[in-house]
Amino acid sequence: MDKELIDAISYVQMSKYRMKVLIDLKDGLKIPSIIAESTDIRINHISRTLKELKDKNLVIVLNPEKTQGRLYQISDLGKQVLEHIY
C-alpha cells in the first residue's frame, strides 16, 4: 500500500461526514442536494465536505463551470479508499 492511499484512508476516517459522503457517492453520480438527502447531513456541510474531498483527489466534479447542480463522482483513489474502509 502506497503512502498516498494510506494518507487518504486516514484523512477520510478522521471525519464522519467524509466517510458518509464518499460511501454515498459509490452508488453513482450525484449533486450535493441529493447527497444531503440520502445522508441526512445539512447541505452546507455537504458542500464543504465535497470541496475537501475534491482537494484531496477523492472525488471529481464533472461540470465545474456550474455554480448550482454540480455533479460529483468518486475518483479512482476514492474507490481504493472505500475498498479498505467499507
HTML snippet that shows the backbone in 3Dmol.js (N, CA, C, O; Angstrom):
<script src="https://3Dmol.org/build/3Dmol-min.js"></script>
<div id="view" style="width:600px;height:400px;position:relative"></div>
<script>
const pdb = `
ATOM      1  N   MET A   1       0.850  -1.175   0.000  1.00  0.00           N
ATOM      2  CA  MET A   1       0.000   0.000   0.000  1.00  0.00           C
ATOM      3  C   MET A   1       0.899   1.244   0.000  1.00  0.00           C
ATOM      4  O   MET A   1       1.812   1.357   0.818  1.00  0.00           O
ATOM      5  N   ASP A   2       0.631   2.169  -0.922  1.00  0.00           N
ATOM      6  CA  ASP A   2       1.489   3.350  -1.011  1.00  0.00           C
ATOM      7  C   ASP A   2       1.060   4.453  -0.035  1.00  0.00           C
ATOM      8  O   ASP A   2      -0.034   4.416   0.530  1.00  0.00           O
ATOM      9  N   LYS A   3       1.940   5.419   0.144  1.00  0.00           N
ATOM     10  CA  LYS A   3       1.724   6.488   1.116  1.00  0.00           C
ATOM     11  C   LYS A   3       0.489   7.322   0.796  1.00  0.00           C
ATOM     12  O   LYS A   3      -0.246   7.717   1.701  1.00  0.00           O
ATOM     13  N   GLU A   4       0.258   7.593  -0.493  1.00  0.00           N
ATOM     14  CA  GLU A   4      -0.909   8.394  -0.886  1.00  0.00           C
ATOM     15  C   GLU A   4      -2.205   7.723  -0.433  1.00  0.00           C
ATOM     16  O   GLU A   4      -3.103   8.387   0.085  1.00  0.00           O
ATOM     17  N   LEU A   5      -2.300   6.417  -0.629  1.00  0.00           N
ATOM     18  CA  LEU A   5      -3.500   5.687  -0.233  1.00  0.00           C
ATOM     19  C   LEU A   5      -3.639   5.655   1.288  1.00  0.00           C
ATOM     20  O   LEU A   5      -4.737   5.840   1.812  1.00  0.00           O
ATOM     21  N   ILE A   6      -2.553   5.427   1.987  1.00  0.00           N
ATOM     22  CA  ILE A   6      -2.585   5.410   3.456  1.00  0.00           C
ATOM     23  C   ILE A   6      -3.045   6.767   3.992  1.00  0.00           C
ATOM     24  O   ILE A   6      -3.894   6.834   4.880  1.00  0.00           O
ATOM     25  N   ASP A   7      -2.481   7.843   3.447  1.00  0.00           N
ATOM     26  CA  ASP A   7      -2.867   9.187   3.876  1.00  0.00           C
ATOM     27  C   ASP A   7      -4.338   9.464   3.578  1.00  0.00           C
ATOM     28  O   ASP A   7      -5.035  10.076   4.387  1.00  0.00           O
ATOM     29  N   ALA A   8      -4.806   9.012   2.416  1.00  0.00           N
ATOM     30  CA  ALA A   8      -6.207   9.239   2.033  1.00  0.00           C
ATOM     31  C   ALA A   8      -7.157   8.468   2.947  1.00  0.00           C
ATOM     32  O   ALA A   8      -8.195   8.999   3.341  1.00  0.00           O
ATOM     33  N   ILE A   9      -6.819   7.226   3.289  1.00  0.00           N
ATOM     34  CA  ILE A   9      -7.651   6.432   4.190  1.00  0.00           C
ATOM     35  C   ILE A   9      -7.755   7.128   5.541  1.00  0.00           C
ATOM     36  O   ILE A   9      -8.843   7.259   6.101  1.00  0.00           O
ATOM     37  N   SER A  10      -6.623   7.568   6.054  1.00  0.00           N
ATOM     38  CA  SER A  10      -6.590   8.267   7.332  1.00  0.00           C
ATOM     39  C   SER A  10      -7.418   9.551   7.274  1.00  0.00           C
ATOM     40  O   SER A  10      -8.188   9.838   8.190  1.00  0.00           O
ATOM     41  N   TYR A  11      -7.262  10.313   6.205  1.00  0.00           N
ATOM     42  CA  TYR A  11      -7.977  11.577   6.037  1.00  0.00           C
ATOM     43  C   TYR A  11      -9.495  11.367   6.043  1.00  0.00           C
ATOM     44  O   TYR A  11     -10.229  12.113   6.692  1.00  0.00           O
ATOM     45  N   VAL A  12      -9.950  10.363   5.326  1.00  0.00           N
ATOM     46  CA  VAL A  12     -11.390  10.087   5.259  1.00  0.00           C
ATOM     47  C   VAL A  12     -11.906   9.611   6.617  1.00  0.00           C
ATOM     48  O   VAL A  12     -12.981  10.027   7.047  1.00  0.00           O
ATOM     49  N   GLN A  13     -11.164   8.760   7.284  1.00  0.00           N
ATOM     50  CA  GLN A  13     -11.621   8.209   8.559  1.00  0.00           C
ATOM     51  C   GLN A  13     -11.649   9.242   9.682  1.00  0.00           C
ATOM     52  O   GLN A  13     -12.294   9.015  10.705  1.00  0.00           O
ATOM     53  N   MET A  14     -10.966  10.366   9.513  1.00  0.00           N
ATOM     54  CA  MET A  14     -10.962  11.401  10.548  1.00  0.00           C
ATOM     55  C   MET A  14     -12.279  12.177  10.611  1.00  0.00           C
ATOM     56  O   MET A  14     -12.491  12.937  11.555  1.00  0.00           O
ATOM     57  N   SER A  15     -13.163  12.006   9.636  1.00  0.00           N
ATOM     58  CA  SER A  15     -14.409  12.769   9.591  1.00  0.00           C
ATOM     59  C   SER A  15     -15.582  11.874   9.216  1.00  0.00           C
ATOM     60  O   SER A  15     -15.558  11.211   8.179  1.00  0.00           O
ATOM     61  N   LYS A  16     -16.606  11.856  10.059  1.00  0.00           N
ATOM     62  CA  LYS A  16     -17.789  11.040   9.735  1.00  0.00           C
ATOM     63  C   LYS A  16     -18.491  11.583   8.494  1.00  0.00           C
ATOM     64  O   LYS A  16     -19.102  10.818   7.749  1.00  0.00           O
ATOM     65  N   TYR A  17     -18.411  12.908   8.261  1.00  0.00           N
ATOM     66  CA  TYR A  17     -19.012  13.479   7.058  1.00  0.00           C
ATOM     67  C   TYR A  17     -18.292  12.984   5.814  1.00  0.00           C
ATOM     68  O   TYR A  17     -18.941  12.605   4.839  1.00  0.00           O
ATOM     69  N   ARG A  18     -16.967  12.980   5.829  1.00  0.00           N
ATOM     70  CA  ARG A  18     -16.209  12.494   4.671  1.00  0.00           C
ATOM     71  C   ARG A  18     -16.540  11.037   4.392  1.00  0.00           C
ATOM     72  O   ARG A  18     -16.722  10.638   3.242  1.00  0.00           O
ATOM     73  N   MET A  19     -16.617  10.250   5.452  1.00  0.00           N
ATOM     74  CA  MET A  19     -16.954   8.826   5.295  1.00  0.00           C
ATOM     75  C   MET A  19     -18.323   8.674   4.637  1.00  0.00           C
ATOM     76  O   MET A  19     -18.469   7.953   3.649  1.00  0.00           O
ATOM     77  N   LYS A  20     -19.328   9.360   5.194  1.00  0.00           N
ATOM     78  CA  LYS A  20     -20.700   9.223   4.684  1.00  0.00           C
ATOM     79  C   LYS A  20     -20.821   9.689   3.238  1.00  0.00           C
ATOM     80  O   LYS A  20     -21.478   9.032   2.431  1.00  0.00           O
ATOM     81  N   VAL A  21     -20.193  10.814   2.902  1.00  0.00           N
ATOM     82  CA  VAL A  21     -20.281  11.342   1.540  1.00  0.00           C
ATOM     83  C   VAL A  21     -19.596  10.402   0.552  1.00  0.00           C
ATOM     84  O   VAL A  21     -20.142  10.123  -0.515  1.00  0.00           O
ATOM     85  N   LEU A  22     -18.430   9.922   0.893  1.00  0.00           N
ATOM     86  CA  LEU A  22     -17.710   9.015  -0.002  1.00  0.00           C
ATOM     87  C   LEU A  22     -18.493   7.714  -0.205  1.00  0.00           C
ATOM     88  O   LEU A  22     -18.598   7.222  -1.328  1.00  0.00           O
ATOM     89  N   ILE A  23     -19.029   7.172   0.855  1.00  0.00           N
ATOM     90  CA  ILE A  23     -19.833   5.948   0.754  1.00  0.00           C
ATOM     91  C   ILE A  23     -21.071   6.201  -0.105  1.00  0.00           C
ATOM     92  O   ILE A  23     -21.446   5.358  -0.921  1.00  0.00           O
ATOM     93  N   ASP A  24     -21.702   7.356   0.077  1.00  0.00           N
ATOM     94  CA  ASP A  24     -22.902   7.672  -0.701  1.00  0.00           C
ATOM     95  C   ASP A  24     -22.587   7.797  -2.193  1.00  0.00           C
ATOM     96  O   ASP A  24     -23.401   7.411  -3.031  1.00  0.00           O
ATOM     97  N   LEU A  25     -21.425   8.326  -2.525  1.00  0.00           N
ATOM     98  CA  LEU A  25     -21.060   8.505  -3.936  1.00  0.00           C
ATOM     99  C   LEU A  25     -20.695   7.202  -4.641  1.00  0.00           C
ATOM    100  O   LEU A  25     -20.607   7.174  -5.869  1.00  0.00           O
ATOM    101  N   LYS A  26     -20.484   6.138  -3.899  1.00  0.00           N
ATOM    102  CA  LYS A  26     -20.140   4.875  -4.562  1.00  0.00           C
ATOM    103  C   LYS A  26     -21.308   4.357  -5.409  1.00  0.00           C
ATOM    104  O   LYS A  26     -21.118   3.522  -6.292  1.00  0.00           O
ATOM    105  N   ASP A  27     -22.515   4.859  -5.132  1.00  0.00           N
ATOM    106  CA  ASP A  27     -23.700   4.433  -5.878  1.00  0.00           C
ATOM    107  C   ASP A  27     -23.863   5.129  -7.220  1.00  0.00           C
ATOM    108  O   ASP A  27     -24.748   4.770  -7.997  1.00  0.00           O
ATOM    109  N   GLY A  28     -23.018   6.126  -7.506  1.00  0.00           N
ATOM    110  CA  GLY A  28     -23.115   6.794  -8.794  1.00  0.00           C
ATOM    111  C   GLY A  28     -22.954   8.295  -8.697  1.00  0.00           C
ATOM    112  O   GLY A  28     -22.559   8.829  -7.661  1.00  0.00           O
ATOM    113  N   LEU A  29     -23.265   8.965  -9.786  1.00  0.00           N
ATOM    114  CA  LEU A  29     -23.131  10.409  -9.890  1.00  0.00           C
ATOM    115  C   LEU A  29     -24.242  11.092  -9.099  1.00  0.00           C
ATOM    116  O   LEU A  29     -25.402  10.686  -9.165  1.00  0.00           O
ATOM    117  N   LYS A  30     -23.875  12.141  -8.345  1.00  0.00           N
ATOM    118  CA  LYS A  30     -24.891  12.834  -7.549  1.00  0.00           C
ATOM    119  C   LYS A  30     -24.571  14.306  -7.411  1.00  0.00           C
ATOM    120  O   LYS A  30     -23.411  14.715  -7.472  1.00  0.00           O
ATOM    121  N   ILE A  31     -25.627  15.107  -7.223  1.00  0.00           N
ATOM    122  CA  ILE A  31     -25.475  16.516  -6.901  1.00  0.00           C
ATOM    123  C   ILE A  31     -25.542  16.659  -5.379  1.00  0.00           C
ATOM    124  O   ILE A  31     -26.074  15.778  -4.703  1.00  0.00           O
ATOM    125  N   PRO A  32     -25.011  17.755  -4.831  1.00  0.00           N
ATOM    126  CA  PRO A  32     -24.963  17.917  -3.373  1.00  0.00           C
ATOM    127  C   PRO A  32     -26.308  17.771  -2.653  1.00  0.00           C
ATOM    128  O   PRO A  32     -26.363  17.182  -1.573  1.00  0.00           O
ATOM    129  N   SER A  33     -27.384  18.295  -3.230  1.00  0.00           N
ATOM    130  CA  SER A  33     -28.681  18.210  -2.541  1.00  0.00           C
ATOM    131  C   SER A  33     -29.154  16.767  -2.395  1.00  0.00           C
ATOM    132  O   SER A  33     -29.779  16.422  -1.392  1.00  0.00           O
ATOM    133  N   ILE A  34     -28.869  15.934  -3.366  1.00  0.00           N
ATOM    134  CA  ILE A  34     -29.236  14.508  -3.282  1.00  0.00           C
ATOM    135  C   ILE A  34     -28.387  13.812  -2.223  1.00  0.00           C
ATOM    136  O   ILE A  34     -28.887  12.977  -1.468  1.00  0.00           O
ATOM    137  N   ILE A  35     -27.106  14.158  -2.172  1.00  0.00           N
ATOM    138  CA  ILE A  35     -26.226  13.592  -1.145  1.00  0.00           C
ATOM    139  C   ILE A  35     -26.717  14.008   0.236  1.00  0.00           C
ATOM    140  O   ILE A  35     -26.734  13.196   1.161  1.00  0.00           O
ATOM    141  N   ALA A  36     -27.115  15.267   0.380  1.00  0.00           N
ATOM    142  CA  ALA A  36     -27.617  15.774   1.663  1.00  0.00           C
ATOM    143  C   ALA A  36     -28.858  15.004   2.102  1.00  0.00           C
ATOM    144  O   ALA A  36     -28.985  14.643   3.272  1.00  0.00           O
ATOM    145  N   GLU A  37     -29.768  14.753   1.172  1.00  0.00           N
ATOM    146  CA  GLU A  37     -30.987  13.998   1.498  1.00  0.00           C
ATOM    147  C   GLU A  37     -30.672  12.573   1.931  1.00  0.00           C
ATOM    148  O   GLU A  37     -31.200  12.093   2.934  1.00  0.00           O
ATOM    149  N   SER A  38     -29.822  11.906   1.183  1.00  0.00           N
ATOM    150  CA  SER A  38     -29.579  10.487   1.462  1.00  0.00           C
ATOM    151  C   SER A  38     -28.690  10.250   2.683  1.00  0.00           C
ATOM    152  O   SER A  38     -28.744   9.179   3.286  1.00  0.00           O
ATOM    153  N   THR A  39     -27.873  11.242   3.052  1.00  0.00           N
ATOM    154  CA  THR A  39     -27.007  11.067   4.220  1.00  0.00           C
ATOM    155  C   THR A  39     -27.563  11.747   5.473  1.00  0.00           C
ATOM    156  O   THR A  39     -27.053  11.547   6.576  1.00  0.00           O
ATOM    157  N   ASP A  40     -28.611  12.550   5.293  1.00  0.00           N
ATOM    158  CA  ASP A  40     -29.211  13.312   6.390  1.00  0.00           C
ATOM    159  C   ASP A  40     -28.200  14.274   7.021  1.00  0.00           C
ATOM    160  O   ASP A  40     -28.146  14.438   8.240  1.00  0.00           O
ATOM    161  N   ILE A  41     -27.400  14.903   6.153  1.00  0.00           N
ATOM    162  CA  ILE A  41     -26.419  15.911   6.567  1.00  0.00           C
ATOM    163  C   ILE A  41     -26.827  17.226   5.897  1.00  0.00           C
ATOM    164  O   ILE A  41     -27.234  17.234   4.736  1.00  0.00           O
ATOM    165  N   ARG A  42     -26.719  18.323   6.624  1.00  0.00           N
ATOM    166  CA  ARG A  42     -27.100  19.626   6.074  1.00  0.00           C
ATOM    167  C   ARG A  42     -26.257  19.971   4.853  1.00  0.00           C
ATOM    168  O   ARG A  42     -25.081  19.617   4.770  1.00  0.00           O
ATOM    169  N   ILE A  43     -26.882  20.667   3.909  1.00  0.00           N
ATOM    170  CA  ILE A  43     -26.250  20.966   2.624  1.00  0.00           C
ATOM    171  C   ILE A  43     -24.950  21.764   2.771  1.00  0.00           C
ATOM    172  O   ILE A  43     -24.014  21.551   2.001  1.00  0.00           O
ATOM    173  N   ASN A  44     -24.874  22.674   3.740  1.00  0.00           N
ATOM    174  CA  ASN A  44     -23.640  23.441   3.902  1.00  0.00           C
ATOM    175  C   ASN A  44     -22.474  22.539   4.306  1.00  0.00           C
ATOM    176  O   ASN A  44     -21.337  22.773   3.896  1.00  0.00           O
ATOM    177  N   HIS A  45     -22.749  21.515   5.105  1.00  0.00           N
ATOM    178  CA  HIS A  45     -21.705  20.557   5.473  1.00  0.00           C
ATOM    179  C   HIS A  45     -21.313  19.694   4.267  1.00  0.00           C
ATOM    180  O   HIS A  45     -20.142  19.363   4.080  1.00  0.00           O
ATOM    181  N   ILE A  46     -22.304  19.341   3.460  1.00  0.00           N
ATOM    182  CA  ILE A  46     -22.030  18.548   2.256  1.00  0.00           C
ATOM    183  C   ILE A  46     -21.128  19.330   1.304  1.00  0.00           C
ATOM    184  O   ILE A  46     -20.159  18.783   0.776  1.00  0.00           O
ATOM    185  N   SER A  47     -21.440  20.591   1.085  1.00  0.00           N
ATOM    186  CA  SER A  47     -20.644  21.414   0.169  1.00  0.00           C
ATOM    187  C   SER A  47     -19.198  21.524   0.637  1.00  0.00           C
ATOM    188  O   SER A  47     -18.272  21.386  -0.162  1.00  0.00           O
ATOM    189  N   ARG A  48     -19.004  21.768   1.919  1.00  0.00           N
ATOM    190  CA  ARG A  48     -17.645  21.880   2.459  1.00  0.00           C
ATOM    191  C   ARG A  48     -16.912  20.534   2.347  1.00  0.00           C
ATOM    192  O   ARG A  48     -15.739  20.483   1.976  1.00  0.00           O
ATOM    193  N   THR A  49     -17.617  19.461   2.670  1.00  0.00           N
ATOM    194  CA  THR A  49     -17.004  18.132   2.617  1.00  0.00           C
ATOM    195  C   THR A  49     -16.624  17.752   1.191  1.00  0.00           C
ATOM    196  O   THR A  49     -15.555  17.184   0.967  1.00  0.00           O
ATOM    197  N   LEU A  50     -17.486  18.058   0.226  1.00  0.00           N
ATOM    198  CA  LEU A  50     -17.161  17.766  -1.171  1.00  0.00           C
ATOM    199  C   LEU A  50     -15.936  18.548  -1.631  1.00  0.00           C
ATOM    200  O   LEU A  50     -15.110  18.021  -2.376  1.00  0.00           O
ATOM    201  N   LYS A  51     -15.811  19.797  -1.195  1.00  0.00           N
ATOM    202  CA  LYS A  51     -14.626  20.585  -1.545  1.00  0.00           C
ATOM    203  C   LYS A  51     -13.373  19.945  -0.953  1.00  0.00           C
ATOM    204  O   LYS A  51     -12.344  19.845  -1.621  1.00  0.00           O
ATOM    205  N   GLU A  52     -13.464  19.512   0.303  1.00  0.00           N
ATOM    206  CA  GLU A  52     -12.320  18.853   0.950  1.00  0.00           C
ATOM    207  C   GLU A  52     -11.933  17.582   0.192  1.00  0.00           C
ATOM    208  O   GLU A  52     -10.754  17.344  -0.070  1.00  0.00           O
ATOM    209  N   LEU A  53     -12.929  16.770  -0.158  1.00  0.00           N
ATOM    210  CA  LEU A  53     -12.668  15.519  -0.869  1.00  0.00           C
ATOM    211  C   LEU A  53     -12.101  15.785  -2.261  1.00  0.00           C
ATOM    212  O   LEU A  53     -11.232  15.051  -2.731  1.00  0.00           O
ATOM    213  N   LYS A  54     -12.590  16.832  -2.919  1.00  0.00           N
ATOM    214  CA  LYS A  54     -12.078  17.194  -4.240  1.00  0.00           C
ATOM    215  C   LYS A  54     -10.622  17.648  -4.143  1.00  0.00           C
ATOM    216  O   LYS A  54      -9.795  17.283  -4.978  1.00  0.00           O
ATOM    217  N   ASP A  55     -10.319  18.438  -3.129  1.00  0.00           N
ATOM    218  CA  ASP A  55      -8.951  18.924  -2.951  1.00  0.00           C
ATOM    219  C   ASP A  55      -7.956  17.784  -2.700  1.00  0.00           C
ATOM    220  O   ASP A  55      -6.770  17.921  -2.999  1.00  0.00           O
ATOM    221  N   LYS A  56      -8.430  16.676  -2.160  1.00  0.00           N
ATOM    222  CA  LYS A  56      -7.572  15.506  -1.901  1.00  0.00           C
ATOM    223  C   LYS A  56      -7.674  14.458  -3.013  1.00  0.00           C
ATOM    224  O   LYS A  56      -7.187  13.337  -2.865  1.00  0.00           O
ATOM    225  N   ASN A  57      -8.313  14.835  -4.131  1.00  0.00           N
ATOM    226  CA  ASN A  57      -8.465  13.940  -5.295  1.00  0.00           C
ATOM    227  C   ASN A  57      -9.257  12.677  -4.996  1.00  0.00           C
ATOM    228  O   ASN A  57      -9.001  11.630  -5.591  1.00  0.00           O
ATOM    229  N   LEU A  58     -10.211  12.762  -4.085  1.00  0.00           N
ATOM    230  CA  LEU A  58     -11.054  11.617  -3.744  1.00  0.00           C
ATOM    231  C   LEU A  58     -12.379  11.636  -4.495  1.00  0.00           C
ATOM    232  O   LEU A  58     -13.025  10.599  -4.647  1.00  0.00           O
ATOM    233  N   VAL A  59     -12.785  12.809  -4.963  1.00  0.00           N
ATOM    234  CA  VAL A  59     -13.965  12.939  -5.820  1.00  0.00           C
ATOM    235  C   VAL A  59     -13.616  13.855  -6.992  1.00  0.00           C
ATOM    236  O   VAL A  59     -12.648  14.614  -6.949  1.00  0.00           O
ATOM    237  N   ILE A  60     -14.436  13.759  -8.038  1.00  0.00           N
ATOM    238  CA  ILE A  60     -14.244  14.549  -9.254  1.00  0.00           C
ATOM    239  C   ILE A  60     -15.532  15.326  -9.515  1.00  0.00           C
ATOM    240  O   ILE A  60     -16.628  14.784  -9.375  1.00  0.00           O
ATOM    241  N   VAL A  61     -15.394  16.606  -9.897  1.00  0.00           N
ATOM    242  CA  VAL A  61     -16.543  17.405 -10.318  1.00  0.00           C
ATOM    243  C   VAL A  61     -16.631  17.289 -11.836  1.00  0.00           C
ATOM    244  O   VAL A  61     -15.687  17.646 -12.540  1.00  0.00           O
ATOM    245  N   LEU A  62     -17.746  16.797 -12.339  1.00  0.00           N
ATOM    246  CA  LEU A  62     -17.879  16.573 -13.775  1.00  0.00           C
ATOM    247  C   LEU A  62     -18.245  17.838 -14.541  1.00  0.00           C
ATOM    248  O   LEU A  62     -17.977  17.936 -15.738  1.00  0.00           O
ATOM    249  N   ASN A  63     -18.859  18.815 -13.858  1.00  0.00           N
ATOM    250  CA  ASN A  63     -19.244  20.066 -14.512  1.00  0.00           C
ATOM    251  C   ASN A  63     -18.853  21.262 -13.635  1.00  0.00           C
ATOM    252  O   ASN A  63     -19.723  21.952 -13.103  1.00  0.00           O
ATOM    253  N   PRO A  64     -17.543  21.509 -13.482  1.00  0.00           N
ATOM    254  CA  PRO A  64     -17.074  22.553 -12.566  1.00  0.00           C
ATOM    255  C   PRO A  64     -17.489  23.973 -12.943  1.00  0.00           C
ATOM    256  O   PRO A  64     -17.434  24.877 -12.109  1.00  0.00           O
ATOM    257  N   GLU A  65     -17.902  24.172 -14.189  1.00  0.00           N
ATOM    258  CA  GLU A  65     -18.314  25.511 -14.619  1.00  0.00           C
ATOM    259  C   GLU A  65     -19.663  25.918 -14.023  1.00  0.00           C
ATOM    260  O   GLU A  65     -19.996  27.104 -14.007  1.00  0.00           O
ATOM    261  N   LYS A  66     -20.428  24.969 -13.544  1.00  0.00           N
ATOM    262  CA  LYS A  66     -21.744  25.246 -12.947  1.00  0.00           C
ATOM    263  C   LYS A  66     -21.575  25.817 -11.539  1.00  0.00           C
ATOM    264  O   LYS A  66     -20.645  25.458 -10.817  1.00  0.00           O
ATOM    265  N   THR A  67     -22.484  26.705 -11.167  1.00  0.00           N
ATOM    266  CA  THR A  67     -22.493  27.194  -9.782  1.00  0.00           C
ATOM    267  C   THR A  67     -23.535  26.443  -8.966  1.00  0.00           C
ATOM    268  O   THR A  67     -23.430  26.357  -7.742  1.00  0.00           O
ATOM    269  N   GLN A  68     -24.534  25.903  -9.643  1.00  0.00           N
ATOM    270  CA  GLN A  68     -25.531  25.055  -8.983  1.00  0.00           C
ATOM    271  C   GLN A  68     -25.654  23.767  -9.782  1.00  0.00           C
ATOM    272  O   GLN A  68     -25.456  23.747 -10.997  1.00  0.00           O
ATOM    273  N   GLY A  69     -25.983  22.698  -9.079  1.00  0.00           N
ATOM    274  CA  GLY A  69     -26.170  21.429  -9.766  1.00  0.00           C
ATOM    275  C   GLY A  69     -24.884  20.758 -10.200  1.00  0.00           C
ATOM    276  O   GLY A  69     -24.865  20.012 -11.179  1.00  0.00           O
ATOM    277  N   ARG A  70     -23.798  21.026  -9.467  1.00  0.00           N
ATOM    278  CA  ARG A  70     -22.538  20.340  -9.799  1.00  0.00           C
ATOM    279  C   ARG A  70     -22.703  18.845  -9.574  1.00  0.00           C
ATOM    280  O   ARG A  70     -23.283  18.410  -8.579  1.00  0.00           O
ATOM    281  N   LEU A  71     -22.191  18.079 -10.503  1.00  0.00           N
ATOM    282  CA  LEU A  71     -22.305  16.628 -10.462  1.00  0.00           C
ATOM    283  C   LEU A  71     -20.976  16.036  -9.994  1.00  0.00           C
ATOM    284  O   LEU A  71     -19.924  16.316 -10.569  1.00  0.00           O
ATOM    285  N   TYR A  72     -21.036  15.221  -8.955  1.00  0.00           N
ATOM    286  CA  TYR A  72     -19.830  14.640  -8.358  1.00  0.00           C
ATOM    287  C   TYR A  72     -19.767  13.145  -8.599  1.00  0.00           C
ATOM    288  O   TYR A  72     -20.785  12.455  -8.665  1.00  0.00           O
ATOM    289  N   GLN A  73     -18.544  12.669  -8.728  1.00  0.00           N
ATOM    290  CA  GLN A  73     -18.269  11.251  -8.939  1.00  0.00           C
ATOM    291  C   GLN A  73     -17.060  10.878  -8.093  1.00  0.00           C
ATOM    292  O   GLN A  73     -16.155  11.692  -7.910  1.00  0.00           O
ATOM    293  N   ILE A  74     -17.040   9.666  -7.582  1.00  0.00           N
ATOM    294  CA  ILE A  74     -15.901   9.199  -6.802  1.00  0.00           C
ATOM    295  C   ILE A  74     -14.725   8.933  -7.754  1.00  0.00           C
ATOM    296  O   ILE A  74     -14.919   8.405  -8.849  1.00  0.00           O
ATOM    297  N   SER A  75     -13.519   9.296  -7.336  1.00  0.00           N
ATOM    298  CA  SER A  75     -12.328   9.086  -8.171  1.00  0.00           C
ATOM    299  C   SER A  75     -11.780   7.671  -7.955  1.00  0.00           C
ATOM    300  O   SER A  75     -12.262   6.929  -7.099  1.00  0.00           O
ATOM    301  N   ASP A  76     -10.773   7.316  -8.742  1.00  0.00           N
ATOM    302  CA  ASP A  76     -10.136   6.006  -8.568  1.00  0.00           C
ATOM    303  C   ASP A  76      -9.516   5.892  -7.171  1.00  0.00           C
ATOM    304  O   ASP A  76      -9.606   4.843  -6.532  1.00  0.00           O
ATOM    305  N   LEU A  77      -8.887   6.977  -6.702  1.00  0.00           N
ATOM    306  CA  LEU A  77      -8.321   6.961  -5.352  1.00  0.00           C
ATOM    307  C   LEU A  77      -9.430   6.794  -4.316  1.00  0.00           C
ATOM    308  O   LEU A  77      -9.272   6.049  -3.349  1.00  0.00           O
ATOM    309  N   GLY A  78     -10.542   7.481  -4.516  1.00  0.00           N
ATOM    310  CA  GLY A  78     -11.684   7.350  -3.611  1.00  0.00           C
ATOM    311  C   GLY A  78     -12.204   5.917  -3.563  1.00  0.00           C
ATOM    312  O   GLY A  78     -12.565   5.415  -2.499  1.00  0.00           O
ATOM    313  N   LYS A  79     -12.240   5.268  -4.715  1.00  0.00           N
ATOM    314  CA  LYS A  79     -12.683   3.861  -4.768  1.00  0.00           C
ATOM    315  C   LYS A  79     -11.723   2.960  -3.999  1.00  0.00           C
ATOM    316  O   LYS A  79     -12.154   2.045  -3.296  1.00  0.00           O
ATOM    317  N   GLN A  80     -10.432   3.216  -4.131  1.00  0.00           N
ATOM    318  CA  GLN A  80      -9.439   2.420  -3.394  1.00  0.00           C
ATOM    319  C   GLN A  80      -9.607   2.607  -1.891  1.00  0.00           C
ATOM    320  O   GLN A  80      -9.514   1.648  -1.125  1.00  0.00           O
ATOM    321  N   VAL A  81      -9.857   3.851  -1.472  1.00  0.00           N
ATOM    322  CA  VAL A  81     -10.080   4.134  -0.050  1.00  0.00           C
ATOM    323  C   VAL A  81     -11.281   3.343   0.452  1.00  0.00           C
ATOM    324  O   VAL A  81     -11.217   2.717   1.510  1.00  0.00           O
ATOM    325  N   LEU A  82     -12.376   3.369  -0.303  1.00  0.00           N
ATOM    326  CA  LEU A  82     -13.580   2.642   0.114  1.00  0.00           C
ATOM    327  C   LEU A  82     -13.342   1.148   0.230  1.00  0.00           C
ATOM    328  O   LEU A  82     -13.915   0.498   1.104  1.00  0.00           O
ATOM    329  N   GLU A  83     -12.511   0.597  -0.630  1.00  0.00           N
ATOM    330  CA  GLU A  83     -12.205  -0.839  -0.556  1.00  0.00           C
ATOM    331  C   GLU A  83     -11.589  -1.208   0.778  1.00  0.00           C
ATOM    332  O   GLU A  83     -11.763  -2.329   1.256  1.00  0.00           O
ATOM    333  N   HIS A  84     -10.869  -0.274   1.383  1.00  0.00           N
ATOM    334  CA  HIS A  84     -10.190  -0.557   2.647  1.00  0.00           C
ATOM    335  C   HIS A  84     -10.981  -0.178   3.884  1.00  0.00           C
ATOM    336  O   HIS A  84     -10.693  -0.672   4.974  1.00  0.00           O
ATOM    337  N   ILE A  85     -11.978   0.694   3.734  1.00  0.00           N
ATOM    338  CA  ILE A  85     -12.690   1.136   4.931  1.00  0.00           C
ATOM    339  C   ILE A  85     -14.162   0.723   4.956  1.00  0.00           C
ATOM    340  O   ILE A  85     -14.822   0.865   5.986  1.00  0.00           O
ATOM    341  N   TYR A  86     -14.680   0.217   3.844  1.00  0.00           N
ATOM    342  CA  TYR A  86     -16.110  -0.072   3.823  1.00  0.00           C
ATOM    343  C   TYR A  86     -16.366  -1.474   3.360  1.00  0.00           C
ATOM    344  O   TYR A  86     -17.519  -1.896   3.279  1.00  0.00           O
TER     345      TYR A  86
END
`;
const viewer = $3Dmol.createViewer("view");
viewer.addModel(pdb, "pdb");
viewer.setStyle({}, {cartoon: {color: "spectrum"}});
viewer.zoomTo();
viewer.render();
</script>
